Amino acid sequence: MTSPQLSRRLFGLTVRQNAHPDMRRLRRETGDASLHGNKFWKSSCLMMDYLKRHPLKKGARVLDLGCGWGLGGIFCAVQFDAKVTGLDADPSVFPFLHYHAELNGVSVDTWRCYYERVTKADLAGFDALIGTDICFWDKLENPLYNLTRRALQSGVKRVVLADPGRTPFVRLAVRAHEKLGAEFLNWQVTRPMKASGCIMDAAPIEFDK
């Protein structure tokens, strides 16, 4: 029998911990993730708490950027009946995403792609973009800013990103606030675990192309 300590409940989701036998099996089968998609990140709690308080529309088409284990997107599928696609450059994370989606009674599509290659035509098929802990290197600031801009120009209604407050993310959020009218908020949760950081929430406005 698996110890309950190897699983946790987060905002209505069941999430396995790294020591869980299923997670060990998946790592043996898929190898190590190359872009930090190797575990649950606490900023996922910030995203889920924020979206619980500022929800997406029911049935929204959601693109989960740098999805990793896909918990933000899975939360959207469970809470908002969203049609979710998880995007990541590292396909080794997808088995972990599909596992957690099935565990929580939903399905999530996957898409292997880099941020720079997501076109306006691609983005026109989504209502919202979310991303958690995805701006961790300086070189990711420009691609994510440009992706946010393209998304808003393509009719995406919201771009919501969460981060513990790393410098590249703060620069991204300040830039999006100044140029795209995005909200930039400090956010924290105390339950089911403590986490603190920042949220960027961007919606379309009139701005120069």
WOURUR-V755740 format. One record per backbone hydrogen bond with DSSP energy under -1.0 kcal/mol. CO is the residue of the C=O (numbers start at 1). NH is the residue of the N-H. If there is no record, write none. Layout:
# WOURUR-V755740
CO,NH / CO,NH
This chain:
# WOURUR-V755740
3,6 / 4,7 / 6,17 / 8,15 / 10,13 / 13,10 / 15,8 / 17,20 / 20,24 / 21,25 / 22,26 / 23,27 / 24,28 / 25,29 / 26,30 / 27,31 / 41,44 / 42,45 / 43,47 / 44,48 / 45,49 / 46,50 / 47,51 / 48,52 / 49,53 / 50,54 / 57,60 / 60,83 / 61,127 / 61,128 / 62,85 / 63,130 / 64,87 / 67,70 / 70,74 / 71,75 / 72,76 / 73,77 / 74,78 / 75,79 / 76,80 / 76,82 / 80,59 / 83,62 / 84,109 / 85,64 / 86,111 / 87,67 / 90,93 / 91,94 / 93,97 / 94,98 / 95,99 / 96,100 / 97,101 / 98,102 / 99,103 / 100,104 / 101,106 / 102,105 / 109,86 / 111,88 / 114,117 / 115,118 / 119,123 / 120,124 / 122,125 / 123,126 / 127,157 / 127,158 / 128,63 / 129,160 / 130,65 / 131,162 / 137,140 / 138,141 / 140,144 / 141,145 / 142,146 / 143,147 / 144,148 / 145,149 / 146,150 / 147,151 / 148,152 / 149,153 / 150,154 / 151,156 / 158,129 / 159,202 / 160,131 / 161,200 / 162,133 / 163,198 / 166,170 / 167,171 / 168,172 / 169,173 / 170,174 / 171,175 / 172,176 / 173,177 / 174,178 / 175,179 / 176,180 / 176,182 / 183,201 / 185,199 / 187,197 / 189,195 / 195,189 / 197,187 / 198,163 / 199,185 / 200,161 / 201,183 / 202,159
